[in-house]
Amino acid sequence: MADLLDIAPSTAVEAVSLGKHHIEVQGLHGNAIASITARFPGLVVLLAGGDNVVPRLIGQFGAALGPIIAAGCGHLGDERYEQRADALSVEDQIKLVTAIYRLTFPNGLAALIEAMTNLMSGAASEEPKTTRIKVRLKQSPSASPLSSDAASLPTMQ
């Protein structure tokens, strides 16, 4: 069984072509998602709405695009990177956010929402894998005969 420290963090990245430049982006982890949604609480409602999030994100939460792109480029909360991402063309922003979204939610957003719903309701989508050990409480018969047994021999003194 692996220990938590044996598990390598997710390193999936994607190179996004923006003209003659290639920008490497990565998926967002829990702390980045929490930080961004704390700054833009309306994102939670938007994300809970299901698929086709990227066009709605651009239409409704343009201010969140810079921070999302900066975080996806490894610069969470860095204002310089956020401002540069804000200055990109909408087409380039869409390319970057789409790649970040794909890496952040590899099984789709619906799978994450279902898992979170199960967590919040107390239902588990998967049973935890545990090792079960059976213990026999019945005593094993003794290897030596009982002293009251008729077959036992008298001791000599």
C-alpha positions in Angstrom: 0.0 0.0 0.0 1.3 3.5 -0.9 1.9 6.2 1.6 0.6 9.7 0.9 4.2 10.9 0.4 4.8 8.2 -2.2 2.1 9.6 -4.5 3.5 12.1 -6.9 1.4 15.3 -7.3 -0.4 15.7 -10.6 2.0 17.0 -13.2 -0.3 16.9 -16.2 0.4 19.9 -18.4 -0.6 21.1 -21.8 1.2 23.4 -24.2 -1.1 25.9 -25.7 -0.1 27.6 -29.0 -0.6 31.4 -29.0 0.7 32.5 -32.4 4.4 31.7 -32.4 4.5 31.2 -28.6 3.7 28.1 -26.7 2.5 28.5 -23.1 2.5 25.6 -20.7 -0.6 25.4 -18.5 -1.6 23.0 -15.7 -4.7 22.1 -13.9 -5.7 24.0 -10.8 -5.5 22.3 -7.4 -7.9 22.7 -4.5 -6.1 25.7 -3.0 -6.1 27.6 -6.3 -9.8 26.9 -6.9 -10.6 28.0 -3.4 -8.6 31.2 -3.7 -10.2 32.1 -7.0 -13.7 31.3 -6.0 -13.2 33.3 -2.8 -12.4 36.3 -5.0 -15.2 35.6 -7.5 -18.0 33.8 -5.5 -20.3 33.8 -8.6 -18.0 31.2 -10.2 -19.4 28.5 -7.9 -22.9 29.1 -9.2 -21.6 29.2 -12.8 -19.6 26.0 -12.4 -22.5 24.2 -10.8 -24.5 24.8 -13.9 -23.0 21.8 -15.8 -21.2 21.5 -19.1 -20.2 24.2 -21.6 -18.7 26.4 -18.9 -15.9 28.1 -20.8 -18.2 30.3 -23.1 -20.4 31.2 -20.1 -17.3 32.0 -18.0 -16.1 34.4 -20.6 -19.5 36.0 -21.0 -20.3 36.4 -17.3 -17.0 36.5 -15.4 -14.4 38.1 -17.7 -12.7 39.6 -14.6 -12.0 36.0 -13.3 -10.2 35.0 -16.5 -6.9 36.7 -15.7 -6.6 35.1 -12.3 -7.6 31.7 -13.7 -5.0 31.9 -16.5 -2.3 33.1 -14.1 -3.0 30.3 -11.7 -3.0 27.8 -14.6 0.4 29.1 -15.6 1.7 28.5 -12.0 1.3 32.1 -10.8 -1.7 32.0 -8.4 -2.4 35.5 -7.1 0.5 37.2 -9.0 -1.0 40.5 -10.1 1.5 41.0 -12.9 0.5 37.7 -14.5 -3.2 38.3 -14.0 -2.9 41.7 -15.7 -1.0 40.2 -18.6 -3.6 37.4 -19.0 -6.4 40.1 -18.9 -4.7 41.9 -21.8 -4.7 38.8 -24.1 -7.1 38.5 -26.9 -10.4 36.8 -26.2 -9.4 34.0 -28.5 -6.1 33.4 -26.6 -7.9 33.5 -23.3 -10.4 30.9 -24.5 -7.6 28.6 -25.6 -5.8 28.9 -22.3 -8.9 28.6 -20.1 -10.1 25.6 -22.1 -6.8 23.8 -21.5 -6.8 24.7 -17.8 -10.4 23.5 -17.4 -9.6 20.2 -19.2 -6.6 19.6 -16.9 -8.4 20.7 -13.8 -11.5 18.5 -14.4 -10.2 15.5 -16.4 -13.3 13.5 -15.7 -15.6 16.5 -16.4 -17.2 18.9 -14.0 -20.2 16.7 -13.6 -18.1 13.9 -12.0 -16.6 16.4 -9.5 -20.0 17.8 -8.6 -21.4 14.3 -8.1 -18.5 13.4 -5.8 -18.9 16.7 -3.9 -22.7 16.0 -3.6 -22.0 12.5 -2.3 -19.5 13.9 0.2 -21.9 16.5 1.5 -24.8 14.1 1.8 -22.7 11.5 3.6 -23.0 8.9 0.8 -19.8 7.5 -0.6 -19.5 6.8 -4.2 -16.9 4.2 -3.5 -16.6 2.0 -0.5 -13.2 2.6 1.3 -10.9 -0.3 0.6 -10.1 -1.9 4.0 -8.5 -5.1 5.0 -10.8 -7.4 7.0 -9.4 -9.8 9.4 -11.4 -12.6 11.0 -10.5 -13.7 14.5 -11.7 -17.0 15.7 -12.8 -16.8 19.4 -13.2 -20.6 19.8 -10.4 -22.1 21.8 -8.3 -24.7 20.0 -8.3 -28.2 21.6 -5.3 -28.8 23.9 -2.5 -31.0 22.5 -2.2 -32.8 25.9 -5.0 -34.8 27.4 -6.9 -33.5 30.4 -5.9 -35.0 33.7 -9.4 -36.2 34.4 -9.4 -38.1 31.1 -9.6 -41.8 31.5 -6.8 -42.4 29.0 -4.4 -40.2 31.0 -1.8 -42.1 32.9 -1.3 -41.7 36.7 1.8 -39.9 37.7 4.4 -41.7 39.8 5.8 -40.1 42.9 
